């Protein structure tokens, strides 16, 4: 079982190994990010950078990538994926000055099969950052 690699408002100091089952060796791997505000009266702006080794896989930065194609699982063996997401919240009717909490999801799929879904929730620090640094292992 893979552990949640997402860090909130801190940079990962080491790689988290992410194991892809060998049965998916010839299957395309996809990544989706989802951002949701948990409190009403707020809007958000986000920017995302996604690097597979030194290759910028998401140069447009916004909106959240959905079904972003990485590579076949066999080709990901030993590769590092670095995801940085920056979320700023803006009041839009809230009576409270405390920014909405942010729910952030990282979804990894092999073809149309869900491999993992990781979730982290921010505090009220504004802006907030979600950072992931993983190394793919095929086994």
C-alpha positions in Angstrom: 0.0 0.0 0.0 1.3 3.4 -1.0 1.5 6.2 1.6 0.2 9.7 1.1 3.1 11.7 -0.4 1.4 15.1 -0.2 3.0 17.7 2.1 1.1 20.9 3.1 3.1 24.1 3.3 6.4 22.3 3.4 8.8 20.9 0.8 9.3 17.1 1.0 12.9 16.4 2.2 13.0 13.0 0.7 11.3 11.0 -2.1 8.3 8.9 -1.3 8.4 5.6 -3.2 5.3 5.0 -5.2 4.7 1.3 -6.2 2.9 0.5 -9.4 1.8 -3.1 -9.5 3.6 -5.1 -12.2 0.3 -6.1 -13.9 0.1 -2.4 -15.1 3.6 -2.4 -16.7 2.1 -1.7 -20.2 -0.6 0.6 -19.0 -0.6 4.4 -19.4 -0.4 6.2 -16.0 -2.5 9.4 -15.5 -2.5 12.0 -12.8 -5.4 14.2 -11.8 -5.4 17.1 -9.2 -8.6 18.4 -7.6 -8.9 21.5 -5.4 -12.0 22.2 -3.3 -12.8 24.9 -0.8 -14.4 23.6 2.4 -15.9 26.9 3.6 -18.4 29.1 1.8 -17.8 32.8 0.8 -14.4 32.2 -0.7 -12.9 31.7 -4.2 -9.5 30.5 -5.2 -6.8 30.8 -7.8 -4.3 28.0 -8.3 -1.1 27.3 -10.2 0.4 23.8 -10.6 3.8 22.7 -11.8 4.3 19.0 -12.7 7.7 17.7 -13.6 8.6 14.1 -14.5 12.3 14.2 -14.0 13.3 17.4 -15.8 10.4 17.4 -18.3 7.7 20.0 -17.6 4.5 17.9 -18.1 2.0 20.7 -17.4 3.3 24.1 -18.7 0.0 25.8 -18.7 -0.2 25.7 -14.8 -3.9 26.2 -14.5 -6.7 24.9 -14.2 -6.1 21.7 -12.2 -4.9 19.0 -14.6 -7.3 16.1 -15.2 -6.1 12.8 -16.7 -2.6 14.2 -17.4 -0.8 11.5 -19.3 2.6 10.6 -17.8 3.9 7.5 -19.5 3.5 3.7 -19.6 4.2 2.3 -16.1 7.3 0.4 -17.4 8.7 3.6 -18.7 8.1 5.3 -15.3 10.3 2.9 -13.4 12.8 4.9 -11.3 11.5 8.2 -12.5 10.8 11.1 -10.1 7.5 13.1 -10.2 7.6 16.5 -8.6 4.2 18.3 -8.2 3.9 21.8 -6.7 0.5 23.4 -6.2 0.0 27.0 -5.0 -3.5 28.0 -3.9 -4.6 31.5 -3.0 -8.0 32.2 -1.5 -10.1 35.4 -2.0 -13.1 36.5 0.1 -16.3 36.5 -1.9 -19.1 37.1 0.6 -17.6 35.5 3.7 -18.1 37.4 7.0 -15.0 35.8 8.3 -11.4 37.0 7.6 -10.1 33.4 8.2 -9.5 31.9 4.7 -11.4 28.7 3.7 -9.6 25.4 4.3 -8.6 23.7 1.0 -9.1 20.0 0.3 -6.5 18.8 -2.2 -6.6 15.4 -4.0 -4.0 13.6 -6.0 -5.5 10.8 -8.1 -3.3 8.3 -9.9 -4.8 5.9 -12.4 -3.5 3.1 -14.6 -5.7 3.4 -17.8 -9.2 3.8 -16.4 -8.4 1.9 -13.1 -7.9 3.9 -9.9 -4.6 3.1 -8.3 -4.6 5.6 -5.5 -6.3 8.7 -4.3 -4.5 10.8 -1.7 -6.2 13.7 0.2 -4.8 16.5 2.4 -6.5 19.5 3.9 -4.9 22.9 4.5 -5.2 25.1 7.5 -6.1 28.8 7.1 -2.7 30.0 6.0 -3.1 32.0 2.8 -1.7 31.2 0.3 -1.1 27.5 0.9 1.1 25.1 -0.9 0.7 21.3 -1.6 3.9 19.5 -2.6 4.5 16.0 -3.7 7.9 14.3 -4.6 7.7 10.6 -5.6 9.8 8.0 -7.2 8.0 5.3 -9.3 8.8 1.7 -8.6 7.3 -1.1 -10.7 6.9 -4.4 -8.7 
